C-alpha cells in the first residue's frame, strides 16, 4: 500500500476556481443557453428505432 499525501486547497480558493470553471462553461453556450429542439430529438428517436428494427429483421 502506498502512502500518498493529500493536498488540501483552501475553501475560498476552491470556490474561486469553481466560479471560473462555471463561467468558462457558460461562455461555451454563447449569450443564453438554448433547450434542445424537441423535433430533432423525435426524429433521432424514430431513426434509432428504425435502425434497430432493420437489424432484428436481418438476423
HUDA-V278099 format. One record per residue. N is the residue number from 0. PSI is psi as a letter, one per 30 degrees, with the letter a starting at -180 (NA if undefined). NEAR is the number of other C-alpha atoms within 12 Angstrom. D_CENTER is the distance of its C-alpha to the mean C-alpha in Angstrom with 2 decimals. Layout:
n=N psi=PSI near=NEAR d_center=D_CENTER
n=N psi=PSI near=NEAR d_center=D_CENTER
This chain:
n=0 psi=k near=3 d_center=34.79
n=1 psi=k near=4 d_center=33.68
n=2 psi=j near=5 d_center=33.81
n=3 psi=k near=6 d_center=30.91
n=4 psi=k near=6 d_center=31.16
n=5 psi=k near=6 d_center=28.40
n=6 psi=k near=6 d_center=28.02
n=7 psi=k near=9 d_center=27.35
n=8 psi=k near=11 d_center=25.78
n=9 psi=k near=10 d_center=27.47
n=10 psi=e near=10 d_center=25.54
n=11 psi=e near=11 d_center=26.25
n=12 psi=e near=12 d_center=24.90
n=13 psi=e near=13 d_center=21.73
n=14 psi=e near=13 d_center=21.16
n=15 psi=e near=14 d_center=21.86
n=16 psi=e near=15 d_center=19.39
n=17 psi=e near=14 d_center=16.65
n=18 psi=e near=14 d_center=17.83
n=19 psi=e near=14 d_center=17.77
n=20 psi=e near=14 d_center=14.19
n=21 psi=e near=14 d_center=13.11
n=22 psi=e near=15 d_center=15.49
n=23 psi=e near=13 d_center=14.22
n=24 psi=e near=15 d_center=10.63
n=25 psi=e near=15 d_center=12.46
n=26 psi=f near=13 d_center=14.70
n=27 psi=f near=13 d_center=12.18
n=28 psi=f near=13 d_center=12.42
n=29 psi=b near=11 d_center=16.16
n=30 psi=e near=10 d_center=18.54
n=31 psi=k near=10 d_center=16.79
n=32 psi=k near=11 d_center=13.46
n=33 psi=k near=11 d_center=14.29
n=34 psi=l near=10 d_center=13.50
n=35 psi=k near=9 d_center=13.03
n=36 psi=j near=10 d_center=16.50
n=37 psi=e near=11 d_center=17.88
n=38 psi=e near=11 d_center=20.37
n=39 psi=e near=12 d_center=17.92
n=40 psi=e near=13 d_center=16.17
n=41 psi=e near=13 d_center=19.75
n=42 psi=e near=13 d_center=20.88
n=43 psi=e near=14 d_center=18.09
n=44 psi=e near=14 d_center=19.04
n=45 psi=e near=14 d_center=22.69
n=46 psi=e near=14 d_center=22.33
n=47 psi=e near=14 d_center=20.59
n=48 psi=e near=14 d_center=23.42
n=49 psi=e near=14 d_center=26.01
n=50 psi=e near=14 d_center=24.94
n=51 psi=e near=14 d_center=25.13
n=52 psi=e near=13 d_center=28.57
n=53 psi=e near=12 d_center=29.84
n=54 psi=e near=11 d_center=28.97
n=55 psi=e near=10 d_center=30.76
n=56 psi=f near=9 d_center=33.81
n=57 psi=f near=8 d_center=34.09
n=58 psi=NA near=7 d_center=34.81
